[in-house]
Amino acid sequence: MSRAPVVRAIAAFAVIATSLYIALTMTPRLGLDLRGGTQIVLETRDSPTVKADAETTDRALEVLRRRADGLGVADAPLSRSGERRIIVELPGVLDPAKAAEVIGRTAQLTFHPVLAVADQATEPGEGEQVIADEDGNRLLIGPARLTGDGVSGAEPGLDPQTGTGWFVTVDFRDSGRAAWAKLTGEAACNAPGDPKRRVAIVLDDKVIISPQVNEGVACNVGLPGNSTQITGSFTAEEAGDLAVLIKGGALPVPVEIIEQRTVGPTLGAAAISASAEAAVIGVALTALFIVVTYRLVGLIAAFALACYALISYAALVALGATLTLPGLAGFVLAIGMAVDANVLVFERAREEYAADRRPARAGSDTGRAGGPGTAGGAGTSRAAASGGGTKLRQALEKGFRNAWSAVADSNITTLLAAGLLFFLASGPVRGFGVTLSIGVIASLVTAMVVTRVLAQWAVNRRAVAAHPRITGLADIGRVRRWLNERDPDLMRRRTVYLAVTGAVVAAALAGIALRGLNFGVEFTGGRIVEYSTSRPITADAARELVGGAGFPSAVVQTSDAGISVRTGQIGDAEVARIETALERGAGQATEVRDELIGPSLGDELRRNALIALAVALAAQLAYLAFRFRWTFGLAAVLTLAADAAIVIGAFAWTGKPVDGVFLAAMLTVIGYSVNDKVVVFDRIRELWGARPGGSFAGAANTAVLQTVPRTVNTGLGALFILAALAVLGGSSLTDFAVALLIGIVVGTLSSAFVATPLAIVFERRHPGTPPRPKQRVTRPREGSGAVV
């Protein structure tokens, strides 16, 4: 017995056992769009004295980490993205105004002497400025005497005697002690109640507090020591916030909020629930379908599908990847797409079994016609079972071997799309790329190892060998039988197919030109806020309320989930005004989602989206030209461009939003579409090489007919999942599923009716040499007496 099956069996058991252990002992890291919270993206800017680079951004990140800790978010995920961006995640913080108030404070913390109470006629001198204090009164303050670099920490405290008086203790470094003593000493030279006896503590051009120096402090002596206390009529929350602002200290360079997202936990819980329901229903339908189609091996593939889900989930958890909403959708979708490798193998095995059965059937018929048969029924039965088992084993082995080329090529092209998502996209879409990559690798492991081990074990059973039809491999299937009987020449009308495709693409481009694209705030910049309300309200009524609040140009939409308001760049105060206005007509309004994208980031994301699509097409062209011929690659890429144009055009005509999630869907469509074309081109290459004297168009037509069963069965598996997502996913997943539904249908049809006709046209104009046929490996049958 060969050692290869044993090694594969051990490897399959080890992978499944390890995945099960990880799944039971570790928990996934959920993104903020699933668990609720606020994400802020900051970009550092050059100051007059300091340049914003990777080093200063890292220093700013540490300051922001202290501020996040002060908000009560221990170990908040903060990371630098690129050279000048900082991503701050605040799980559970659902008040974007408070998060931005504390995290987004940008200027240096400074301490100033108060020179006078200012009025409208006050003209500040050199280094002086007029600024409002914490009560709104105007003060004239002098140049900064101390910066946040001299502060080592700050903590709120409670007066132990009264138990009610909150204060803040400020600790100084060596560099700050002398400056603080000098500043307070100069202030102490003024009479109590005199504004000059105050010290203004300023952050982000705003006085956060301006306390008076106590009467017990001596003139020109000041407050000595390593720390001081700031007292006042503080509540516990006010003292805590003040301590956070002072302790956060100075940022080495200014920062600007370029993106802010807040998602309520109910929205994330609904997305998880919807995806789970879609996964259960979609996987159940997919499993039922492949069991009905492929019988025993289909049942094995269904079990391998469950193993695939387990392995993908365990890999996601073990790598510490963040599971986001698009990632969750990608995980569910990849379960349906994982059927493809199994279907490819089973269809090739069916072909091999049918080819091997024809001569044996002829000999058997001759024997029956020529005589009474052979004595020894039991022995004949065992021999028949042995022969049937041998044919099944050989067919299955050839199926795995011959399908490997198409499986490998199609998965590599999908990995290219996933890699582009990871490197060119950002945020949740990048997480989708990670999920897709994990899914592709896991599908390879399950199809080529788990399914192979179980299927080989099954066909070796005597009961199975005696009844080969129960395996599902002994019957070519109704679709293939129907095609074999009619043998249609699909490529005869290739000009018609190309003309129809051109008309559909022209209609799609007309939609883009006439109606334009409804770019989401990710690509245009602006703010979008979604509310759930206690009472239903019409879109017109909601639009009137928002317009009355001072936002007549806002885009207001209503659905069963609530109200969506999209505006330009507005602040938290304006958002609160909109919420108040909506509550007048719709009852209590609860914010479930809030996204703010700066204009510069919107331009960048839109530019990167176009770059991602262009690079995706170029990468597919390069790979296909390398693996096949440049004519194949060009035909595939032109078809992919048509597929993408049709999907984008459909969204233009229907007015659906084009955002980051749509970008993930588009790149997935490109990956799926090229996957389908690789399978067809792989079969064309094989048939063309096997018939070097035949016509290329004939080989292409036969290849399309032979891959139809695989295309239909794989497409249905993916459509089950997507249909469930479209119906159950709600507003957050429906558009994603719709884009993929359109893309998969279009991509599947275009493989046969666009890419293949184009390849025929290109080969006629630039004829090439057929590839060398594959060398078939003939192994001696068991008991044949072969001498080695």
C-alpha positions in Angstrom: 0.0 0.0 0.0 1.3 3.5 -0.9 2.3 5.7 2.0 0.7 8.8 0.4 -2.9 8.0 1.6 -1.7 7.3 5.1 0.2 10.5 5.2 -2.9 12.4 3.9 -5.1 10.7 6.5 -2.8 11.7 9.4 -2.5 15.2 8.1 -6.3 15.6 7.7 -6.9 14.3 11.3 -4.2 16.6 12.7 -5.6 19.7 10.9 -9.2 18.9 12.0 -8.2 18.1 15.6 -6.1 21.3 15.9 -8.9 23.4 14.4 -11.4 22.0 16.8 -9.2 22.7 19.8 -8.6 26.3 18.7 -12.3 26.8 18.0 -13.3 25.6 21.5 -10.6 27.4 23.5 -10.2 30.7 21.7 -12.6 33.5 21.0 -12.7 35.6 17.8 -11.7 39.3 17.7 -14.8 41.2 16.6 -14.5 44.4 14.7 -16.3 47.5 16.0 -19.0 47.1 13.4 -20.0 43.8 15.1 -19.5 44.5 18.8 -20.2 48.3 18.8 -18.0 51.2 19.6 -16.1 54.1 17.9 -13.2 54.1 15.5 -11.3 57.3 14.9 -8.6 57.7 12.2 -6.2 60.6 12.8 -3.6 62.0 10.5 -0.6 63.9 11.9 0.2 67.3 10.4 3.5 69.3 10.3 3.8 72.0 13.0 5.9 75.1 12.6 8.7 73.5 14.5 8.2 69.7 14.1 7.8 67.6 10.9 5.1 64.8 11.0 6.8 61.5 10.2 6.8 57.9 11.5 8.7 58.8 14.6 6.6 61.7 15.7 3.4 59.7 14.8 4.5 56.9 17.1 5.1 59.4 19.9 1.6 60.8 19.3 0.2 57.3 19.4 1.5 56.8 22.9 -0.1 60.0 24.0 -3.4 58.9 22.5 -3.1 55.6 24.2 -2.9 57.3 27.6 -6.0 59.3 26.7 -7.9 56.2 25.7 -6.9 54.5 29.0 -8.3 57.6 30.7 -11.6 57.0 28.9 -11.9 53.7 30.7 -11.0 51.6 27.6 -8.1 49.5 28.8 -5.8 48.1 26.1 -7.7 50.0 23.4 -6.4 48.9 20.0 -4.3 51.7 18.6 -2.1 51.3 15.5 -0.1 53.3 13.0 -1.2 53.0 9.4 1.3 54.1 7.0 3.6 56.9 8.1 1.2 59.6 9.4 -2.1 57.9 10.3 -3.3 56.5 13.6 -6.3 54.2 14.0 -7.9 54.3 17.4 -10.6 51.7 18.3 -12.8 52.3 21.4 -15.0 49.3 22.0 -18.1 50.2 23.9 -17.7 54.0 23.5 -20.8 54.9 21.7 -20.7 58.7 22.2 -18.7 60.0 19.2 -18.7 63.6 20.7 -17.0 62.5 23.9 -14.6 60.2 22.0 -13.5 63.0 19.7 -13.4 65.5 22.6 -10.9 63.5 24.5 -9.0 61.5 21.8 -9.1 64.2 19.1 -7.6 67.0 21.1 -4.9 68.1 18.8 -2.8 71.0 20.2 -0.2 71.0 22.8 -1.1 71.3 26.5 0.2 74.7 27.7 0.1 76.7 30.9 -0.3 80.5 30.6 -0.4 83.6 33.0 -3.7 85.4 32.9 -3.1 89.1 32.2 -6.6 90.6 32.3 -10.2 90.2 31.6 -10.6 91.1 27.9 -13.3 93.0 26.2 -14.0 93.7 22.5 -11.5 96.5 22.4 -8.6 94.5 23.9 -5.7 94.1 21.5 -3.3 91.3 22.3 0.4 92.0 22.1 3.2 89.8 20.9 2.8 86.2 22.1 -0.5 87.1 23.8 -4.0 85.9 22.8 -7.6 86.5 23.8 -9.4 83.3 24.6 -12.6 82.3 26.4 -12.3 80.6 29.7 -14.3 77.5 30.9 -17.2 79.8 31.7 -17.2 81.6 28.4 -15.6 84.8 29.7 -12.9 86.4 27.6 -9.3 86.4 29.0 -6.1 88.0 27.8 -3.4 85.4 28.4 0.4 85.7 28.0 2.9 83.4 26.3 3.0 79.8 27.5 5.4 79.2 30.4 5.0 75.4 30.6 4.0 72.7 28.2 2.6 69.2 28.6 6.2 67.8 28.3 6.7 69.0 31.9 3.7 67.0 33.2 4.2 63.4 34.2 0.7 62.5 35.2 -2.7 63.6 36.6 -5.3 61.7 38.7 -8.7 62.6 40.1 -9.1 62.5 43.9 -11.8 62.8 46.6 -11.4 64.9 49.7 -11.2 62.3 52.5 -12.7 64.7 55.1 -15.8 65.8 53.3 -16.2 62.8 51.0 -17.7 65.1 48.4 -15.1 67.5 47.1 -13.3 66.2 44.0 -10.0 67.5 42.9 -7.2 66.7 40.4 -3.6 66.1 41.4 -1.1 67.1 38.7 2.5 65.6 38.9 5.4 67.4 37.3 8.7 66.2 35.8 12.0 67.9 36.8 11.7 70.3 33.8 8.2 71.4 34.8 8.6 72.0 38.6 10.6 75.2 38.4 8.4 76.6 35.6 5.3 75.9 37.6 6.7 77.4 40.8 7.7 80.6 38.9 4.3 80.8 37.1 2.3 80.4 40.3 4.7 82.7 42.3 4.1 85.6 39.8 0.4 85.0 40.0 0.5 85.0 43.9 1.7 88.6 43.8 -1.8 89.8 42.8 -4.7 90.3 45.2 -7.3 87.5 45.7 -10.0 87.9 43.1 -7.7 89.7 40.6 -7.8 87.9 37.2 -4.0 88.1 37.2 -4.0 85.6 40.1 -5.3 82.9 37.8 -3.4 80.4 35.6 -4.9 79.3 32.4 -4.4 75.6 31.3 -5.0 75.5 27.5 -5.6 72.5 25.2 -6.5 72.8 21.6 -6.9 76.6 21.8 -9.4 76.2 24.5 -9.1 76.9 28.3 -9.9 73.6 30.0 -9.6 75.3 33.4 -8.2 78.6 34.8 -7.8 78.2 38.6 -6.7 80.9 41.1 -3.6 80.4 43.1 -4.4 79.8 46.8 -3.9 82.7 49.2 -1.3 80.7 51.1 1.1 80.8 48.2 3.9 83.4 48.7 4.6 86.0 46.1 7.5 85.1 43.8 7.9 81.8 45.6 5.1 79.8 44.0 4.0 76.2 44.6 7.1 74.0 45.2 7.3 70.2 45.1 6.6 67.5 42.6 2.8 68.0 42.4 -0.1 70.3 42.9 -3.8 70.1 43.3 -6.6 71.8 41.3 -9.8 72.1 43.3 -13.2 73.3 42.3 -16.9 72.3 42.2 -16.1 69.2 40.2 -18.2 66.1 39.8 -16.5 62.8 39.7 -16.9 62.7 35.9 -15.6 66.2 35.4 -12.5 65.5 37.6 -11.9 62.3 35.6 -12.1 64.1 32.3 -9.9 66.9 33.4 -7.3 64.4 34.6 -7.4 62.6 31.3 -6.9 65.8 29.3 -3.9 66.9 31.5 -2.4 63.4 31.7 -2.8 62.9 28.0 -0.4 65.8 27.7 1.2 67.2 24.6 1.0 65.7 21.2 4.4 66.2 19.5 2.5 67.3 16.3 -1.1 68.4 15.6 -3.5 65.7 14.4 -6.7 65.9 12.4 -9.7 63.6 12.5 -10.1 62.3 8.9 -12.5 59.4 9.7 -14.8 58.5 12.5 -17.2 55.6 12.7 -19.6 54.7 15.5 -21.7 51.6 15.4 -24.2 50.6 18.1 -24.1 47.1 19.5 -27.6 46.2 18.3 -26.6 46.8 14.6 -23.6 44.5 15.0 -25.7 41.8 16.8 -28.3 42.0 14.0 -25.5 41.5 11.4 -24.1 38.5 13.2 -27.5 37.0 13.6 -28.4 37.6 10.0 -25.1 36.1 8.8 -25.5 33.1 11.0 -29.0 32.5 9.7 -27.8 32.9 6.1 -24.9 30.6 6.8 -27.1 27.8 8.3 -29.7 28.1 5.5 -27.2 28.5 2.7 -24.9 25.7 3.8 -27.9 23.4 4.5 -29.2 24.0 0.9 -25.7 23.6 -0.6 -25.1 20.4 1.3 -28.5 19.0 0.3 -27.8 19.9 -3.3 -24.4 18.2 -3.5 -25.7 15.1 -1.7 -28.6 14.8 -4.2 -26.2 15.4 -7.1 -23.2 13.3 -6.1 -24.7 10.9 -3.6 -22.1 9.2 -1.4 -19.2 11.4 -2.4 -21.5 14.4 -2.1 -22.2 13.4 1.5 -18.5 13.3 2.1 -18.1 16.7 0.4 -20.8 18.0 2.8 -18.8 16.8 5.7 -15.7 18.3 4.3 -17.6 21.6 3.9 -18.3 21.5 7.7 -14.6 20.8 8.2 -13.8 23.8 5.9 -15.9 26.1 8.0 -14.2 24.8 11.1 -10.7 25.2 9.7 -11.4 28.7 8.3 -12.8 29.9 11.6 -9.9 28.4 13.6 -7.3 30.0 11.3 -9.1 33.3 11.7 -9.0 33.1 15.4 -5.4 31.7 15.6 -4.0 34.5 13.5 -5.8 37.1 15.6 -7.5 38.6 12.5 -10.4 41.0 13.2 -13.7 39.7 12.0 -15.6 42.6 10.4 -19.0 42.9 8.8 -17.7 42.5 5.2 -15.3 39.8 6.5 -18.3 38.0 8.0 -20.1 38.1 4.7 -17.0 36.9 2.9 -16.7 34.0 5.4 -20.2 33.0 4.6 -19.8 33.4 0.9 -16.5 31.4 0.9 -18.3 28.4 2.3 -20.5 28.3 -0.8 -17.5 28.8 -3.1 -15.5 26.0 -1.3 -17.8 23.6 -3.1 -16.0 24.4 -6.4 -12.9 22.3 -5.8 -15.0 19.2 -4.8 -17.2 19.7 -7.9 -14.2 19.9 -10.2 -12.8 16.7 -8.8 -16.1 14.8 -8.9 -16.8 15.8 -12.5 -13.4 14.7 -13.6 -13.8 11.4 -11.8 -17.1 10.9 -13.5 -15.5 11.4 -16.9 -12.7 9.0 -16.1 -15.1 6.3 -14.8 -17.3 6.6 -17.9 -14.2 6.4 -20.2 -12.8 3.3 -18.4 -16.2 1.6 -18.4 -16.9 1.5 -22.1 -14.4 -1.3 -23.2 -15.3 -3.4 -20.1 -19.0 -3.2 -21.0 -18.4 -4.4 -24.5 -16.4 -7.4 -23.4 -19.1 -8.3 -20.9 -21.8 -8.2 -23.5 -19.8 -10.5 -25.8 -19.4 -13.0 -23.0 -23.1 -13.1 -22.3 -23.9 -13.5 -26.0 -21.4 -16.3 -26.6 -22.2 -18.8 -23.8 -23.8 -19.7 -20.6 -21.4 -17.7 -18.4 -19.0 -18.7 -15.6 -19.6 -21.0 -12.7 -19.2 -19.9 -9.1 -21.6 -17.0 -8.5 -20.0 -15.9 -5.2 -16.6 -15.7 -6.7 -17.9 -13.8 -9.7 -19.6 -11.4 -7.3 -16.4 -10.8 -5.4 -14.5 -10.4 -8.7 -17.1 -7.9 -9.9 -16.9 -6.0 -6.7 -13.1 -6.0 -6.8 -13.2 -4.8 -10.4 -15.7 -2.2 -9.6 -13.7 -1.0 -6.7 -10.6 -0.8 -8.8 -12.3 1.3 -11.4 -13.7 3.6 -8.7 -10.3 4.0 -7.1 -8.6 4.7 -10.4 -11.4 7.2 -11.5 -11.2 9.0 -8.2 -7.4 9.2 -8.3 -7.4 10.5 -11.8 -10.1 13.0 -10.9 -8.0 14.5 -8.2 -4.9 14.5 -10.4 -6.5 15.9 -13.5 -8.5 18.6 -11.6 -5.5 19.9 -9.7 -4.4 22.2 -12.5 -7.8 24.0 -12.7 -8.1 24.0 -8.9 -4.7 25.5 -8.3 -5.0 28.1 -11.1 -8.5 29.2 -10.0 -7.5 29.5 -6.3 -4.3 31.5 -7.2 -6.3 34.0 -9.1 -8.7 34.4 -6.2 -5.7 34.9 -3.9 -4.5 37.6 -6.2 -7.8 39.5 -5.7 -7.7 38.9 -1.9 -4.1 40.1 -1.8 -5.1 43.3 -3.6 -7.9 43.9 -1.2 -5.4 43.6 1.7 -2.7 45.9 0.3 -4.8 48.5 -1.5 -8.0 48.7 0.6 -8.4 49.8 4.2 -10.6 49.2 7.2 -13.3 46.6 7.0 -12.6 45.9 3.3 -9.1 44.9 4.2 -10.5 42.4 6.7 -12.6 41.0 3.9 -9.3 40.3 2.0 -7.9 38.5 5.0 -11.0 36.3 5.4 -11.1 35.5 1.7 -7.4 34.5 1.7 -8.0 32.2 4.7 -11.1 30.7 2.9 -9.2 29.9 -0.3 -6.4 28.1 1.6 -8.8 26.2 3.8 -10.8 25.1 0.7 -7.7 23.7 -0.8 -6.9 21.7 2.4 -10.4 20.3 2.7 -10.9 19.4 -0.9 -7.5 18.0 -1.7 -6.8 16.3 1.7 -10.0 15.8 3.8 -12.4 14.9 0.9 -9.7 12.8 -0.8 -9.0 10.7 2.3 -12.6 10.1 3.1 -13.6 9.4 -0.6 -10.7 7.0 -1.0 -11.7 5.2 2.1 -15.3 4.9 1.0 -14.7 3.5 -2.5 -12.4 0.8 -0.9 -15.4 -0.6 1.0 -16.7 -3.9 -0.6 -20.3 -2.9 -0.3 -19.6 0.4 -2.2 -17.5 -1.4 -4.8 -20.4 -3.9 -5.4 -22.8 -1.0 -6.0 -20.8 1.8 -7.7 -23.8 3.9 -8.5 -24.3 4.9 -4.9 -21.0 6.8 -5.0 -22.4 9.3 -7.6 -19.3 8.7 -9.8 -20.7 5.9 -11.9 -23.3 8.2 -13.6 -22.3 11.2 -15.6 -25.4 13.1 -14.6 -28.5 14.4 -16.4 -26.9 17.7 -17.6 -23.9 16.0 -19.2 -26.0 13.2 -20.6 -28.3 15.8 -22.2 -25.4 17.7 -23.7 -23.8 14.5 -25.0 -27.0 13.5 -26.8 -27.4 16.9 -28.5 -23.8 18.0 -28.8 -24.7 21.6 -29.6 -22.3 23.9 -31.4 -22.5 26.9 -29.1 -19.5 28.7 -30.7 -21.2 28.8 -34.1 -23.1 31.9 -32.9 -20.2 33.6 -31.2 -20.6 36.8 -33.2 -24.2 37.1 -31.8 -22.9 36.6 -28.3 -20.3 39.3 -28.6 -22.8 41.7 -30.1 -25.3 41.2 -27.3 -22.6 41.6 -24.8 -21.5 44.9 -26.4 -25.1 46.1 -26.2 -25.4 45.2 -22.5 -22.1 46.9 -21.7 -23.2 50.0 -23.7 -26.4 50.1 -21.6 -24.4 49.8 -18.4 -22.0 52.6 -19.4 -25.0 54.8 -20.4 -26.4 54.3 -16.9 -23.0 55.5 -15.4 -22.9 58.5 -17.8 -26.6 59.5 -17.4 -27.4 58.7 -13.8 -23.9 58.8 -12.3 -22.7 56.7 -9.4 -24.2 57.1 -5.9 -20.8 57.2 -4.1 -20.9 56.6 -0.4 -19.3 58.9 2.1 -16.2 56.7 2.0 -15.5 58.0 -1.5 -16.9 61.5 -1.3 -16.3 62.6 2.3 -19.1 63.7 4.5 -21.2 62.2 7.3 -23.9 59.5 7.4 -25.9 58.8 10.5 -28.5 56.1 10.9 -31.2 56.0 13.6 -33.7 53.5 14.8 -37.0 55.3 15.8 -39.8 54.3 18.1 -42.4 55.4 15.5 -42.5 54.8 11.7 -42.1 57.9 9.6 -42.2 58.5 5.8 -39.1 59.7 3.9 -40.7 63.0 3.0 -41.7 63.7 6.6 -38.1 62.9 7.8 -36.6 65.0 5.0 -38.8 67.9 6.0 -37.7 67.6 9.7 -34.0 67.4 8.7 -34.4 70.4 6.4 -36.1 72.4 9.1 -33.1 71.7 11.3 -30.9 73.6 8.8 -29.9 70.8 6.4 -32.1 71.2 3.3 -29.6 69.4 1.1 -29.2 66.3 3.3 -30.0 63.0 1.7 -32.6 61.3 3.9 -33.8 57.7 3.4 -36.1 55.5 5.4 -36.4 51.7 5.6 -37.7 49.1 8.0 -34.5 49.5 9.9 -34.9 53.2 10.5 -33.7 56.5 9.1 -30.5 57.3 7.2 -29.2 60.9 7.0 -26.3 61.8 4.7 -24.7 65.2 4.8 -21.5 67.1 4.1 -18.9 67.7 6.8 -20.8 68.5 10.0 -19.8 68.3 13.6 -21.3 66.5 16.6 -23.4 69.6 17.6 -25.1 69.6 14.2 -25.7 65.8 14.5 -27.4 66.4 17.8 -29.6 69.0 16.1 -30.7 66.5 13.5 -31.5 63.9 16.1 -33.6 66.4 18.1 -35.5 67.3 14.9 -36.2 63.7 14.1 -37.5 63.0 17.6 -40.3 65.5 17.0 -41.8 63.4 14.3 -40.6 59.8 14.9 -40.4 59.5 18.7 -37.2 58.4 20.4 -34.3 58.3 17.9 -31.4 56.0 18.8 -28.2 56.4 16.9 -27.0 53.0 15.5 -24.3 54.1 13.1 -22.3 57.2 12.6 -19.6 57.6 9.9 -17.5 60.8 9.3 -15.1 60.8 6.4 -12.8 63.8 5.7 -12.7 65.1 2.1 -9.0 64.3 1.6 -9.6 60.7 2.7 -12.6 60.4 0.5 -10.6 61.4 -2.5 -7.9 59.0 -1.6 -10.2 56.1 -1.1 -11.9 56.7 -4.4 -8.5 56.9 -6.1 -7.4 53.7 -4.4 -10.6 52.0 -5.5 -9.9 52.7 -9.1 -6.3 51.7 -8.7 -7.4 48.4 -7.0 -9.7 47.5 -9.9 -7.0 48.4 -12.6 -4.3 46.5 -10.8 -6.7 43.5 -10.3 -7.3 43.3 -14.0 -3.6 43.8 -14.8 -2.6 41.0 -12.4 -5.1 38.6 -13.8 -3.9 39.4 -17.3 -0.3 38.8 -16.3 -1.0 35.5 -14.6 -3.3 34.1 -17.3 -0.7 35.1 -20.0 1.9 33.2 -18.0 -0.1 30.1 -17.3 -1.9 29.8 -20.7 -1.4 32.1 -23.7 -1.6 35.9 -24.1 -4.7 35.4 -26.2 -6.4 33.6 -23.3 -5.3 36.3 -20.9 -6.5 39.2 -23.1 -9.8 37.5 -23.7 -10.3 36.9 -20.0 -9.4 40.4 -19.0 -11.6 42.1 -21.6 -14.4 39.9 -20.3 -13.7 40.8 -16.7 -13.9 44.4 -17.7 -17.3 43.8 -19.3 -18.4 41.9 -16.1 -17.3 44.8 -13.9 -19.0 47.4 -16.1 -22.3 45.5 -16.1 -22.3 45.3 -12.3 -21.4 48.9 -11.8 -24.0 49.9 -14.4 -26.7 48.0 -12.6 -25.9 49.9 -9.4 -25.9 53.2 -11.4 -29.4 52.5 -12.9 -30.8 51.4 -9.5 -29.1 54.2 -7.5 -27.5 51.8 -5.0 -24.6 53.1 -3.0 -21.0 52.5 -4.2 -18.9 52.3 -1.1 -16.1 50.2 0.4 -18.3 47.2 0.8 -19.2 47.5 -2.9 -15.5 47.5 -3.7 -15.1 44.3 -1.8 -18.0 42.8 -3.8 -16.5 44.0 -7.1 -13.1 42.5 -6.4 -14.8 39.2 -5.3 -16.7 39.2 -8.6 -13.5 39.6 -10.5 -11.9 36.8 -8.5 -14.9 34.5 -9.0 -15.3 35.4 -12.7 -11.6 34.7 -13.5 -11.9 31.5 -11.4 -14.6 30.3 -13.8 -12.7 31.3 -16.9 -9.6 29.5 -15.7 -11.5 26.3 -15.5 -12.8 26.7 -19.0 -9.4 27.7 -20.4 -7.7 24.8 -18.6 -10.0 22.4 -20.3 -9.5 24.1 -23.7 -5.8 23.8 -23.3 -6.1 20.1 -22.4 -8.4 19.3 -25.4 -6.4 21.4 -27.8 -3.2 19.6 -26.8 -4.8 16.2 -27.1 -6.1 17.0 -30.7 -3.3 19.1 -32.3 -4.7 18.5 -35.7 -8.3 19.6 -34.8 -9.7 23.1 -34.9 -9.3 25.4 -31.9 -13.0 26.4 -32.2 -14.0 22.8 -31.9 -11.8 22.2 -28.9 -13.2 25.4 -27.3 -16.8 24.3 -27.9 -16.2 20.9 -26.4 -14.5 22.4 -23.4 -17.5 24.7 -22.7 -19.9 21.8 -22.9 -17.7 19.6 -20.7 -17.5 22.3 -18.0 -21.2 23.1 -17.9 -22.0 20.6 -15.2 -19.2 22.0 -13.0 -20.3 25.6 -13.7 -24.0 24.9 -12.9 -23.3 23.0 -9.7 -20.7 25.4 -8.4 -22.8 28.5 -9.3 -25.9 27.0 -7.5 -23.8 26.4 -4.4 -22.8 30.1 -4.3 -26.2 31.4 -5.2 -27.8 29.5 -2.2 -25.6 31.4 0.2 -26.0 34.8 -1.6 -29.8 34.5 -1.8 -29.9 33.8 1.9 -27.7 36.9 2.6 -29.8 39.1 0.3 -33.1 38.1 2.0 -31.8 37.9 5.6 -28.9 40.3 5.6 -30.7 43.5 6.2 -29.5 46.9 4.9 -25.9 46.2 5.9 -25.5 43.0 3.8 -28.2 43.1 1.1 -26.4 45.4 -1.3 -23.2 43.3 -0.9 -25.2 40.1 -1.7 -27.0 41.8 -4.7 -23.7 42.9 -6.2 -22.3 39.4 -5.9 -25.5 37.8 -7.3 -25.4 40.0 -10.4 -21.6 39.5 -10.7 -21.7 35.7 -10.4 -24.5 35.2 -12.9 -22.8 37.6 -15.4 -19.4 36.1 -14.7 -20.6 32.5 -15.2 -22.4 33.3 -18.5 -19.5 35.4 -19.8 -17.0 32.5 -19.5 -18.9 30.5 -22.1 -20.4 33.3 -24.3 -17.8 36.1 -24.2 -14.3 34.9 -23.0 -14.3 31.7 -25.1 -15.6 33.4 -28.4 -13.0 36.2 -27.8 -10.3 33.6 -27.4 -11.4 32.0 -30.7 -11.2 35.4 -32.5 -7.8 36.1 -31.1 -6.4 32.6 -32.0 -7.7 33.0 -35.6 -5.9 36.2 -36.0 -2.7 35.1 -34.1 -2.6 31.3 -34.4 -0.4 29.5 -31.9 1.0 26.1 -31.4 -1.1 23.7 -29.4 0.4 22.7 -26.1 2.0 19.3 -25.7 -0.6 16.8 -24.4 -0.4 15.6 -20.9 1.5 12.4 -20.3 -0.9 9.9 -18.9 0.6 7.8 -16.1 -0.4 4.1 -16.6 -0.2 2.1 -13.4 -0.3 -1.7 -13.5 -3.5 -3.2 -12.2 -3.6 -5.2 -9.0 -2.7 -8.8 -9.7 -1.5 -8.1 -13.3 1.9 -9.7 -12.6 3.9 -6.7 -13.6 7.6 -7.1 -13.0 9.5 -4.2 -11.5 
